[in-house]
Amino acid sequence: MMNKNTLRLLLLLLSVFLTTASYGQIETFPLGSMKLSKEKTAQFQKNRAIGDTLNIPFFDDFSYRGPYADASLWLDESAFVNNTYAIRPPSIGVATFDGLNSRGEPYGLSTNQGPGDTLTSYPIFLDYAPADSIYLSFYYQPKGIGNYPEFVDSFLVEFFNPTDTTWNWAWGVKGEDFPQTLKEFQQVMIPIRDTAFLKRGFQFRFRNYAQENGSWDHWHLDYVRLDRNRNRIDTTYQDISFMYPPSSLLKTYQAVPLWHFTPNSIQNMDTTYNLSWTTVAATSSFRFYKYYFNNDDFPVTKRDSINFAPKGPIIPRQELKFFEAVKYAYEDPGTEWTEYQLQHFIVTDTAVQDLVPRNDSVIYYQVLSNYYALDDGSAEERLNINNNGGGFVAQRFESYVADTLKAIQYYFNKTNETGSGSPIFLMVWGAGANQPGELLFSQAETYPTNDGLNRYVSYELSTPLFLPAGSFYIGWSQTNNFAINLGFDRNINNNDRIFYNLSGTWYNYGAQQGTLMMRPMFRYPYDIYVGAPAAISNTDTWQVYPNPASSVVFIKNDKTNKPSNLSLYDISGRMIMSKEIGNEEILNVENLNNGIYLVVIEQIGSSNKSFRKLILNK
């Protein structure tokens, strides 16, 4: 009798096949929510007494861990400090303004335009004469890799008059409708000459007007500086910075299971990694680069370091991207998971003052745990199926070894849209001809949930699924047009791995560069499947043939006459046969279904095991 989940899957397949591709697609949208926590970095926990003021110079380049701005400089928390949204910023890290509040929730539920984020300075002692030539300067960029602000959207600066306690417009810019072309960061210089503002208790603030119901209409802010003795051409700083976070040290992936990685660590490491530097100085220059490579899980902390030749020329407001060879080897720490830290440094010339030392170093945390990750863990957009009949979405992974898939992690972005209470089918496919192949697993009545900004939720498979080494696909299906809101990482491009199926045909998704934020999780040893070799070793003499088979399978070993135990497992990991054999055996498999099976042969009285993948195709 057909079970409930199988019936639902058949109905889903029927509805998808009856829907033509011309009526649907998959689309990306700005995030509907970020659900930020209220935790702050300890260095920014600073309380000020009533009437206390800051002195100039005032400076912030946001080159620190967010998501909130430095609480020793800024009063409010709605701007989002990050290092993934901007394109070619003056230094790593920006403050992003959109339609989400300090909790990461929309300001409203409608598509109306309204006040968005605000970033307000602490009161500042500015009791100076106009002749002191005080300027506020900053860099800004619309959109970046986010959402383009239209003409009805704006970004502005306001000054606070301590005498009459009013906020006054000082500068502003609007978005544009068409053409919405990429804009580089621009620097703005605002002189402060009005004596109404040259007082103790002066403040300035940045604000944006945006669509109220999500992370729309982005503006990015960097290098905010307020100081005296400046002029309109005082636009350069003696500062060299990293521009972007460093790249992974692995081939293809950002993270892999530790026990998949260590047997062939050199092969699985990338040959190079890349870094990007930039400068806002007036002239080009060269700097030395060095790194520290650490792992605290070793009895004595593993710590490698190296210094390289100077890099450059580092040209003002341009990206210097360079590649370095991977010159160190991983070692197995003997733990279930581990984390390596590769800390990169710009070595500052002691004869030259560097304005912001903190942006001269970045750290890449190389996690080796129990999952594969193609994404960097940060969503810049969300992806939905826009099709009345629903459909399928899949992303390809390659497992280094044969193993048992235990769960799938998804990052679903929280929104106020409908559909959050609708179930999806978790799905796993085998490899086809450069597209998803045979459906290996489907699990219905899975309800998407959200656990916070960029926090994955793990969905355990009802039955663990054994996968051979090589390509497979994970994803989901749905029966109608509700918004699934899967996180979409725009900084790492894997769209050649993304496929969708709305009408019975798989298509590669190429409309937007990025990576779907879902990850396969594998069982940690020790069970029968973990580490099952994908190939026969030189000392393993068991033969299993024919393969593929249809009715009978011959099992033979000419090198031994000792008894062994034979076990046969199906694709879900369920044992379907177990028996004692000699050095020859004939298995009748004509009553078994087509598919992939695992043959495990264990010599009695020994720990030696042989693993064979068996394919039945009748």
C-alpha positions as CSV (number, residue, x, y, z in Angstrom):
1,M,0.0,0.0,0.0
2,M,1.3,3.4,-0.9
3,N,2.3,5.5,2.1
4,K,1.3,9.1,2.7
5,N,4.7,10.6,1.9
6,T,5.0,8.6,-1.4
7,L,1.6,9.7,-2.4
8,R,2.4,13.4,-1.8
9,L,5.6,13.1,-3.7
10,L,3.8,11.6,-6.7
11,L,1.2,14.4,-6.6
12,L,4.1,16.9,-6.4
13,L,5.7,15.3,-9.5
14,L,2.5,15.4,-11.4
15,S,1.8,19.0,-10.6
16,V,5.3,20.0,-11.6
17,F,5.1,18.2,-14.9
18,L,1.7,19.8,-15.7
19,T,3.2,23.3,-15.1
20,T,5.1,24.8,-18.1
21,A,8.4,26.5,-17.5
22,S,7.1,29.7,-19.2
23,Y,4.9,30.4,-16.1
24,G,7.6,30.2,-13.5
25,Q,11.2,30.7,-12.5
26,I,13.4,30.9,-9.5
27,E,14.3,34.4,-8.3
28,T,16.5,36.2,-5.7
29,F,15.3,39.0,-3.5
30,P,16.8,41.1,-0.7
31,L,16.7,39.5,2.7
32,G,13.4,39.9,4.6
33,S,15.0,39.9,8.0
34,M,18.3,39.5,9.8
35,K,17.2,38.7,13.3
36,L,20.2,40.2,15.0
37,S,21.2,39.3,18.5
38,K,21.8,42.1,21.1
39,E,25.3,40.9,22.0
40,K,28.2,43.4,21.6
41,T,31.9,42.9,21.3
42,A,33.5,43.6,24.7
43,Q,35.8,46.3,23.4
44,F,32.7,48.5,22.5
45,Q,31.1,48.3,25.9
46,K,31.5,51.8,27.1
47,N,29.0,53.8,29.0
48,R,29.2,57.6,29.0
49,A,28.0,60.0,31.7
50,I,25.2,62.5,30.9
51,G,26.8,65.6,29.3
52,D,30.1,63.7,28.4
53,T,31.4,64.5,25.0
54,L,33.9,63.1,22.5
55,N,36.9,65.1,21.3
56,I,38.0,65.3,17.8
57,P,39.4,63.7,15.7
58,F,36.4,61.4,15.3
59,F,37.1,58.4,13.1
60,D,35.6,55.0,12.2
61,D,36.2,52.7,9.2
62,F,34.1,49.8,10.6
63,S,36.9,47.4,10.2
64,Y,35.8,45.3,13.1
65,R,33.4,42.5,14.0
66,G,29.7,43.7,13.7
67,P,26.9,43.6,13.4
68,Y,26.7,46.8,15.4
69,A,28.7,49.9,15.1
70,D,31.3,50.8,17.8
71,A,29.2,51.8,20.9
72,S,32.0,54.1,22.1
73,L,31.4,56.3,19.0
74,W,27.7,55.8,18.0
75,L,24.5,56.0,19.9
76,D,22.3,53.7,17.9
77,E,22.5,50.2,16.4
78,S,20.3,50.0,13.3
79,A,23.1,50.2,10.7
80,F,24.6,46.8,9.9
81,V,28.4,46.5,10.1
82,N,29.7,43.8,7.7
83,N,32.4,43.0,5.2
84,T,30.4,41.2,2.5
85,Y,28.0,43.8,1.0
86,A,30.3,46.4,-0.5
87,I,32.2,46.3,-3.7
88,R,35.8,47.7,-3.6
89,P,35.4,49.5,-0.3
90,P,38.2,51.9,0.9
91,S,39.0,49.4,3.7
92,I,37.6,46.1,4.9
93,G,34.2,46.6,6.6
94,V,31.4,49.0,6.1
95,A,28.1,50.1,7.7
96,T,25.1,49.2,5.6
97,F,21.8,51.1,5.7
98,D,18.6,49.4,4.5
99,G,15.0,48.8,5.6
100,L,15.7,46.6,8.7
101,N,15.9,47.9,12.2
102,S,18.4,47.2,15.0
103,R,16.8,43.8,15.7
104,G,17.1,42.9,12.0
105,E,13.3,43.2,11.5
106,P,11.5,45.2,8.8
107,Y,10.4,48.7,9.7
108,G,7.0,48.0,8.2
109,L,5.0,45.3,6.4
110,S,4.2,47.4,3.3
111,T,6.3,48.3,0.2
112,N,6.0,52.0,1.2
113,Q,9.1,54.2,1.4
114,G,9.9,55.5,4.9
115,P,12.7,56.3,7.3
116,G,15.2,53.5,7.5
117,D,18.4,53.2,9.5
118,T,20.1,55.9,11.6
119,L,23.7,56.1,12.8
120,T,24.1,58.9,15.3
121,S,27.4,60.1,16.8
122,Y,27.8,60.7,20.5
123,P,27.9,64.4,21.5
124,I,31.2,65.9,20.4
125,F,33.1,68.9,21.8
126,L,33.2,71.2,18.8
127,D,33.6,74.6,20.4
128,Y,35.9,76.0,17.8
129,A,36.0,79.0,15.5
130,P,35.2,78.8,11.8
131,A,38.8,79.5,11.1
132,D,39.8,76.2,12.6
133,S,38.5,74.7,9.3
134,I,36.5,71.6,10.5
135,Y,35.4,69.1,7.9
136,L,33.3,65.9,8.1
137,S,34.3,63.5,5.4
138,F,33.1,59.9,4.5
139,Y,32.8,57.5,1.6
140,Y,29.5,56.1,0.4
141,Q,28.3,53.6,-2.2
142,P,24.8,52.7,-3.3
143,K,23.9,49.0,-3.8
144,G,27.2,47.2,-3.8
145,I,26.1,43.6,-4.2
146,G,22.8,44.4,-2.5
147,N,19.7,46.1,-3.7
148,Y,19.8,49.3,-5.7
149,P,18.1,52.4,-4.1
150,E,15.7,54.0,-6.6
151,F,15.1,57.7,-7.1
152,V,12.5,57.8,-4.3
153,D,15.2,56.5,-1.9
154,S,17.8,58.7,-0.3
155,F,20.9,58.8,1.9
156,L,21.6,62.0,4.0
157,V,23.6,63.6,6.7
158,E,22.1,65.8,9.4
159,F,23.8,68.1,12.0
160,F,22.5,68.7,15.5
161,N,22.2,72.2,16.9
162,P,22.9,72.0,20.7
163,T,21.3,75.4,21.3
164,D,17.8,74.8,19.9
165,T,18.1,71.0,19.9
166,T,17.1,70.6,16.3
167,W,18.4,68.4,13.5
168,N,19.3,70.2,10.3
169,W,19.9,68.8,6.8
170,A,23.6,69.0,5.8
171,W,24.0,66.8,2.7
172,G,22.0,64.2,0.7
173,V,21.9,62.0,-2.4
174,K,19.1,60.1,-4.1
175,G,19.2,56.7,-5.8
176,E,18.3,56.3,-9.5
177,D,15.8,54.4,-11.4
178,F,17.5,53.5,-14.7
179,P,20.2,52.8,-15.7
180,Q,21.2,51.3,-12.3
181,T,24.9,51.0,-13.0
182,L,27.6,50.0,-10.5
183,K,28.8,53.0,-8.6
184,E,32.2,53.1,-7.0
185,F,32.7,54.6,-3.5
186,Q,32.7,58.4,-3.5
187,Q,34.1,60.6,-0.9
188,V,32.1,63.6,0.5
189,M,33.7,66.6,2.2
190,I,31.3,68.8,4.3
191,P,32.8,71.9,5.9
192,I,31.3,73.0,9.3
193,R,31.4,76.8,9.4
194,D,28.1,77.7,10.9
195,T,28.6,78.7,14.6
196,A,25.2,77.1,15.4
197,F,27.0,73.8,15.2
198,L,30.5,74.8,16.5
199,K,29.5,74.1,20.1
200,R,29.9,71.6,22.8
201,G,27.4,68.8,22.3
202,F,27.4,68.9,18.5
203,Q,26.3,65.6,16.8
204,F,25.9,64.3,13.3
205,R,24.0,61.4,11.9
206,F,23.5,59.4,8.8
207,R,20.0,58.3,7.7
208,N,18.4,56.6,4.8
209,Y,14.9,56.4,3.3
210,A,14.0,53.0,2.0
211,Q,11.3,50.4,1.3
212,E,10.1,49.4,4.7
213,N,9.6,45.7,4.5
214,G,13.1,44.2,4.3
215,S,16.7,44.7,3.4
216,W,16.1,46.9,0.5
217,D,17.8,50.0,-1.0
218,H,21.3,49.6,0.3
219,W,23.8,52.4,1.0
220,H,27.3,51.5,2.4
221,L,29.3,53.9,4.5
222,D,33.0,53.9,5.2
223,Y,35.9,56.1,6.5
224,V,33.9,58.6,8.6
225,R,36.3,61.3,9.8
226,L,35.6,64.6,11.6
227,D,38.6,66.8,12.4
228,R,40.0,70.3,12.3
229,N,42.7,72.0,10.2
230,R,41.4,70.4,7.1
231,N,40.5,71.6,3.6
232,R,38.5,70.4,0.6
233,I,41.5,68.6,-0.9
234,D,42.3,66.8,2.4
235,T,41.0,63.6,1.0
236,T,43.8,61.1,1.5
237,Y,45.0,59.0,4.5
238,Q,48.2,57.3,5.1
239,D,46.5,53.9,5.5
240,I,46.8,50.5,3.7
241,S,44.1,48.0,4.4
242,F,42.7,44.7,3.5
243,M,39.8,45.1,1.1
244,Y,38.0,41.8,1.5
245,P,38.1,38.8,3.8
246,P,40.7,36.1,2.8
247,S,39.8,33.1,0.7
248,S,39.5,29.5,1.8
249,L,42.5,27.2,1.9
250,L,40.6,24.3,0.4
251,K,39.8,23.3,-3.1
252,T,36.2,24.3,-3.9
253,Y,34.9,24.2,-0.3
254,Q,34.8,26.5,2.6
255,A,34.6,23.6,5.0
256,V,34.7,19.8,4.8
257,P,34.3,16.9,7.2
258,L,37.5,16.3,9.1
259,W,37.7,12.6,8.5
260,H,37.0,13.1,4.8
261,F,39.8,15.6,4.6
262,T,42.8,14.0,6.4
263,P,43.4,10.9,4.3
264,N,44.3,13.1,1.4
265,S,44.9,16.5,2.9
266,I,47.4,17.7,0.4
267,Q,45.2,16.7,-2.5
268,N,42.2,18.4,-0.9
269,M,44.0,21.7,-0.2
270,D,44.0,24.4,-2.7
271,T,47.4,25.2,-4.3
272,T,47.0,29.0,-3.6
273,Y,44.9,31.4,-1.7
274,N,44.2,35.0,-2.6
275,L,44.2,38.3,-0.7
276,S,43.1,41.9,-1.6
277,W,44.7,45.1,-0.4
278,T,43.9,48.7,-1.0
279,T,45.0,52.2,0.1
280,V,43.5,55.7,0.4
281,A,47.0,57.2,0.5
282,A,48.1,59.9,-2.0
283,T,50.7,57.7,-3.7
284,S,51.4,54.1,-4.5
285,S,53.6,52.0,-2.2
286,F,54.8,48.5,-1.4
287,R,54.3,46.5,1.8
288,F,55.5,43.2,3.2
289,Y,53.1,40.4,3.8
290,K,53.3,37.6,6.5
291,Y,51.0,35.1,8.1
292,Y,50.6,32.9,11.2
293,F,49.1,29.5,10.9
294,N,47.7,28.1,14.1
295,N,45.8,25.1,15.5
296,D,45.1,25.0,19.3
297,D,44.0,21.4,19.3
298,F,47.5,20.1,19.2
299,P,49.2,19.3,22.5
300,V,51.7,22.0,21.6
301,T,50.0,24.7,19.6
302,K,50.9,24.4,16.0
303,R,52.2,27.7,14.8
304,D,53.8,28.3,11.5
305,S,54.8,31.7,10.2
306,I,56.4,33.1,7.1
307,N,57.5,36.5,5.7
308,F,57.3,37.2,2.0
309,A,58.8,39.8,-0.3
310,P,57.1,43.2,-0.7
311,K,53.7,43.3,-2.5
312,G,52.7,46.1,-4.8
313,P,52.4,48.6,-6.1
314,I,49.4,49.3,-4.0
315,I,47.6,52.0,-6.0
316,P,45.2,54.5,-4.4
317,R,41.6,53.3,-4.5
318,Q,42.4,50.2,-6.5
319,E,42.4,46.6,-5.5
320,L,45.8,44.8,-5.3
321,K,44.9,41.1,-5.6
322,F,47.7,38.7,-5.2
323,F,48.0,34.9,-4.8
324,E,50.2,33.0,-2.5
325,A,51.1,29.3,-2.7
326,V,50.0,27.1,0.2
327,K,53.2,26.1,1.9
328,Y,52.2,24.2,4.9
329,A,50.5,20.9,5.6
330,Y,47.5,19.9,7.8
331,E,47.9,17.3,10.4
332,D,45.2,15.2,12.0
333,P,44.6,16.6,15.5
334,G,42.9,13.4,16.7
335,T,39.7,15.2,17.5
336,E,36.2,15.0,16.1
337,W,36.5,18.4,14.6
338,T,39.1,21.2,14.5
339,E,39.7,24.8,13.5
340,Y,42.8,26.2,11.9
341,Q,43.4,29.9,12.0
342,L,45.4,31.6,9.2
343,Q,46.1,35.2,10.2
344,H,47.3,37.5,7.5
345,F,49.3,40.7,8.1
346,I,50.2,43.8,6.2
347,V,53.6,44.6,7.7
348,T,53.7,48.4,8.4
349,D,56.8,50.3,7.7
350,T,57.9,51.7,11.0
351,A,59.1,54.9,9.3
352,V,55.5,55.5,7.9
353,Q,52.6,56.2,10.2
354,D,49.6,54.0,9.5
355,L,46.2,55.6,10.3
356,V,44.2,52.4,11.2
357,P,46.4,49.5,12.4
358,R,43.4,47.2,13.0
359,N,42.6,46.9,9.3
360,D,46.1,45.6,8.6
361,S,45.3,42.0,9.7
362,V,42.5,39.5,8.9
363,I,41.9,35.9,10.0
364,Y,40.5,33.0,8.0
365,Y,39.0,30.3,10.2
366,Q,39.4,27.0,8.4
367,V,36.8,24.6,10.0
368,L,37.0,20.9,9.5
369,S,33.9,19.4,11.1
370,N,31.2,17.1,9.9
371,Y,29.8,19.0,6.9
372,Y,30.6,20.3,3.4
373,A,30.2,24.1,2.8
374,L,30.3,25.9,-0.5
375,D,29.1,29.2,1.0
376,D,30.9,31.5,3.3
377,G,28.2,31.6,5.9
378,S,26.8,35.0,5.1
379,A,23.6,35.6,3.1
380,E,23.2,38.7,1.1
381,E,20.0,37.7,-0.7
382,R,17.3,35.0,-0.5
383,L,16.1,32.7,-3.2
384,N,12.5,31.6,-4.0
385,I,10.6,29.5,-6.5
386,N,8.2,31.7,-8.4
387,N,5.9,29.1,-10.0
388,N,2.3,28.2,-9.2
389,G,3.0,24.4,-9.4
390,G,6.1,24.6,-7.2
391,G,9.2,22.8,-8.3
392,F,12.6,21.5,-7.4
393,V,15.9,23.2,-6.6
394,A,19.2,21.4,-6.2
395,Q,22.9,22.1,-5.6
396,R,25.8,19.8,-6.4
397,F,28.4,18.6,-4.0
398,E,31.3,16.1,-4.2
399,S,32.1,13.9,-1.3
400,Y,35.8,12.9,-1.0
401,V,34.9,9.5,0.4
402,A,31.9,7.2,0.7
403,D,29.9,8.0,3.8
404,T,26.5,8.2,5.4
405,L,24.5,11.4,5.0
406,K,22.9,12.2,8.3
407,A,21.3,15.6,7.9
408,I,21.0,18.6,5.7
409,Q,21.6,22.1,7.0
410,Y,19.6,25.0,5.5
411,Y,19.6,28.7,6.2
412,F,16.0,30.0,5.7
413,N,15.7,33.7,5.9
414,K,12.9,34.9,8.2
415,T,10.3,37.2,6.5
416,N,6.8,38.5,7.1
417,E,5.6,37.0,3.9
418,T,3.1,34.1,3.7
419,G,4.2,30.5,3.3
420,S,6.3,30.1,6.4
421,G,3.9,27.5,7.6
422,S,4.0,25.4,4.5
423,P,6.0,22.2,4.4
424,I,8.7,21.3,1.9
425,F,10.3,18.0,0.8
426,L,14.0,17.5,1.7
427,M,15.6,15.8,-1.3
428,V,18.8,14.1,-2.3
429,W,19.7,13.1,-5.9
430,G,22.5,11.1,-7.4
431,A,24.7,12.4,-10.2
432,G,23.2,12.7,-13.7
433,A,24.7,14.0,-16.9
434,N,25.8,17.4,-15.4
435,Q,22.4,17.7,-13.6
436,P,20.6,15.9,-10.8
437,G,20.1,12.2,-11.6
438,E,18.1,9.5,-9.8
439,L,16.1,10.7,-6.7
440,L,17.8,8.9,-3.8
441,F,15.8,10.4,-0.9
442,S,12.7,12.4,-0.2
443,Q,11.4,13.5,3.2
444,A,8.1,15.3,3.4
445,E,6.5,17.6,6.0
446,T,9.6,19.5,6.8
447,Y,8.8,23.0,7.9
448,P,11.4,25.8,7.3
449,T,12.5,27.5,10.5
450,N,14.9,30.4,11.3
451,D,17.3,30.5,14.2
452,G,18.8,33.9,13.7
453,L,21.1,35.8,11.3
454,N,23.1,33.3,9.2
455,R,22.4,30.5,11.7
456,Y,21.8,27.2,10.0
457,V,19.1,24.7,11.1
458,S,19.9,21.0,10.8
459,Y,17.2,18.7,9.5
460,E,18.0,15.1,10.3
461,L,17.1,12.5,7.6
462,S,14.5,10.1,8.8
463,T,16.7,7.3,7.5
464,P,20.5,7.9,7.1
465,L,21.5,7.7,3.4
466,F,24.7,6.0,2.3
467,L,26.5,7.9,-0.6
468,P,29.4,6.7,-2.6
469,A,32.3,9.1,-3.1
470,G,31.7,11.6,-5.9
471,S,28.9,13.9,-7.0
472,F,25.4,14.1,-5.4
473,Y,22.8,16.9,-5.1
474,I,20.9,18.2,-2.1
475,G,17.9,20.5,-2.2
476,W,14.2,20.7,-1.8
477,S,10.8,20.6,-3.6
478,Q,7.5,22.3,-2.9
479,T,4.0,22.0,-4.3
480,N,3.1,25.7,-4.8
481,N,4.3,29.2,-4.9
482,F,5.0,30.0,-1.3
483,A,8.3,31.8,-0.4
484,I,10.9,29.4,0.8
485,N,13.5,32.2,1.3
486,L,16.7,30.1,1.2
487,G,19.8,32.2,2.0
488,F,21.9,33.1,-1.1
489,D,25.6,33.9,-0.7
490,R,26.6,36.5,-3.3
491,N,30.3,36.6,-2.5
492,I,31.2,33.1,-3.7
493,N,29.9,32.0,-7.1
494,N,28.8,28.4,-7.6
495,N,25.8,28.9,-9.9
496,D,27.2,26.3,-12.3
497,R,26.2,23.8,-9.5
498,I,22.7,25.2,-9.0
499,F,19.7,23.6,-10.9
500,Y,16.0,24.0,-10.9
501,N,13.1,22.0,-12.4
502,L,9.7,23.5,-12.8
503,S,8.2,21.5,-15.7
504,G,10.0,18.2,-15.9
505,T,13.3,19.5,-17.2
506,W,16.4,20.5,-15.2
507,Y,17.9,23.9,-16.0
508,N,21.1,25.4,-14.7
509,Y,20.6,28.6,-12.8
510,G,22.7,31.4,-14.3
511,A,20.6,34.6,-13.6
512,Q,22.6,35.6,-10.5
513,Q,26.1,34.7,-9.3
514,G,26.1,33.1,-5.9
515,T,25.8,30.0,-3.8
516,L,22.7,28.4,-2.1
517,M,23.2,28.2,1.7
518,M,22.6,24.5,2.4
519,R,25.1,22.0,3.6
520,P,25.2,18.2,3.7
521,M,26.1,16.7,7.2
522,F,27.8,13.3,7.6
523,R,27.9,10.9,10.5
524,Y,31.0,10.9,12.6
525,P,32.8,7.6,12.9
526,Y,32.5,4.9,13.9
527,D,29.8,3.2,11.9
528,I,30.0,0.8,9.0
529,Y,29.8,3.4,6.2
530,V,32.2,6.1,7.3
531,G,35.4,5.9,5.4
532,A,34.2,3.1,3.1
533,P,36.9,3.2,0.3
534,A,35.7,4.2,-3.1
535,A,38.4,2.0,-4.8
536,I,39.9,-1.4,-4.3
537,S,43.3,-1.4,-2.5
538,N,46.2,-3.4,-3.8
539,T,45.9,-5.9,-0.9
540,D,42.2,-6.3,-1.1
541,T,41.5,-9.3,-3.4
542,W,37.7,-9.7,-3.2
543,Q,36.0,-9.7,-6.6
544,V,32.3,-8.7,-7.0
545,Y,30.9,-9.3,-10.5
546,P,29.1,-8.6,-12.7
547,N,28.6,-5.0,-11.7
548,P,26.1,-3.7,-12.6
549,A,24.2,-6.9,-12.0
550,S,20.6,-8.1,-12.8
551,S,19.9,-11.5,-11.2
552,V,23.0,-13.0,-9.7
553,V,26.2,-11.7,-8.2
554,F,29.5,-13.7,-7.9
555,I,31.7,-13.0,-5.0
556,K,35.2,-14.6,-5.0
557,N,38.6,-14.3,-3.4
558,D,41.4,-16.5,-4.7
559,K,43.9,-15.4,-2.1
560,T,42.3,-16.8,1.0
561,N,40.2,-19.7,2.2
562,K,39.3,-18.3,5.6
563,P,35.6,-17.8,6.4
564,S,34.1,-14.3,6.3
565,N,30.9,-12.5,7.1
566,L,29.1,-10.8,4.2
567,S,26.5,-8.0,4.8
568,L,24.5,-6.2,2.1
569,Y,23.1,-2.8,2.8
570,D,20.7,-0.7,0.7
571,I,21.1,3.0,-0.1
572,S,19.4,4.1,3.1
573,G,21.9,2.1,5.3
574,R,19.4,-0.7,6.1
575,M,20.9,-4.2,6.2
576,I,19.0,-6.5,3.9
577,M,21.2,-9.6,4.0
578,S,23.9,-11.1,6.3
579,K,25.5,-14.5,6.0
580,E,28.8,-16.4,6.5
581,I,30.7,-17.2,3.3
582,G,33.9,-19.0,2.2
583,N,36.1,-17.7,-0.5
584,E,33.3,-18.0,-3.1
585,E,29.6,-17.1,-3.0
586,I,26.7,-16.6,-5.4
587,L,24.0,-14.1,-4.4
588,N,20.6,-14.2,-5.9
589,V,19.5,-10.6,-6.2
590,E,16.6,-10.8,-8.7
591,N,14.1,-9.9,-6.0
592,L,15.9,-6.7,-5.0
593,N,15.0,-3.3,-6.4
594,N,17.3,-1.5,-8.8
595,G,19.7,0.9,-7.1
596,I,23.0,1.2,-5.3
597,Y,24.0,-1.3,-2.6
598,L,27.0,-1.7,-0.3
599,V,28.7,-5.1,0.1
600,V,30.7,-5.4,3.3
601,I,33.0,-8.5,3.8
602,E,34.7,-8.9,7.1
603,Q,37.1,-11.8,7.7
604,I,36.1,-13.7,10.8
605,G,38.6,-13.2,13.6
606,S,40.1,-10.2,12.0
607,S,39.3,-6.4,11.8
608,N,39.9,-6.4,8.0
609,K,36.9,-5.2,6.1
610,S,36.3,-5.0,2.3
611,F,33.7,-2.5,0.9
612,R,32.2,-2.8,-2.6
613,K,29.6,-0.7,-4.2
614,L,27.1,-2.9,-6.1
615,I,24.7,-1.5,-8.7
616,L,21.5,-3.5,-9.7
617,N,20.1,-2.6,-13.0
618,K,17.6,-5.1,-14.4
